[in-house]
């Protein structure tokens, strides 16, 4: 399908590097400094005020971004226990990339 996977967090580079090494991930982890991308994509968890340790944390989810940087699909769900069903997500991705 030509899709690349990456993770993104607001954690510092030291935490990112340690986690990536410890977990032996097969994809890159990106740092969203100052929640720039989280805010631009409208997925920031609004439960935390500026100054709170968790300020800038996004709702967990999946973003499908085109090669030219456009946000094609957003699957961000409040809370951390629910995720979109993978089969439905995969089908939607196939449809949006065609």
N, C-alpha and C positions, 0 to 999 in steps of 0.2 A: 504493500500500500504506500510505501515511501514515507512513512511517518517516523519521526524521531521522538524519543521520550526524554524528558528532563524533569527534575524536581525543583521546586523553588521554596525558599524560606527567608525569613527576615533575620535568622541567626547570623552571628558573626562568622568570619572566615575560619577562625580556629575551630569552632564547633562544627561547621560544615565539613572541613577537611577531616576531622577526627571521626565524625559519623560516617562519612563516605568510605574512609579506610577500614573502619571497624566492620561495616556492613558489606563490604566488597560489592558495592552496587555496580551494575552494568550500564549505568546512565549517569550523566552529569547532574550535579546539584548547583543551582543558581542562587545568588543572593539578591533579594529585592530590598536594597537599602532604602530606608525611609518609606517603605510601602508604596513606592511610586507606581509599580505595575498593579499591585493589588487595588489601589485606589482607581487607577485608570480603567481597569477591567470591571470595576464595581463588585468586587467579591470580598471586600474587607468586612470582618465581623464588627458590627457597630456596637457591640456590648461593652467595649473597652474604650475609655476616654484617653486622650493624649496624656502621656505621663505614666500610664499604667504599664506594667511589664509586658502585657500581652497586646498592647496597642499596635495595630498594623497586621495582626494575625488575620489571615483570610479564612473564609469558610472553606472546609476541605472540598476538593473537587478536581475537575479536569478541565483544562482549556485546550481547545484545538485552534492553533494559530497557523495561518498559511505561510508559505515560504516568503511572501512579501510583507509579513508582519501583521496581517489583518486577523482579528479575532473572528473565527468562523462559528464556533460553538462554545457555550459555557455551561458546565455542569457543576455548579457550586451549591452545596446544600448546607443549610444551617445545622450545626451539630456535627459530631464526628462519627456517629454510629451507622448512619445510612450512606450508602454509595449507589450510584446508578448501576443497574444490572449490566454486567460486562457485555453480554450478547446484544442488548439493545444499544449500548454505547458503540460497539463495533459496527453494527449495522448503520447507525446514524453517521458515523465517521465515513464509512464507505460512500454513503449517499451524498454527503457534503463535499467530498473530494472529487466526485465525478462531475 
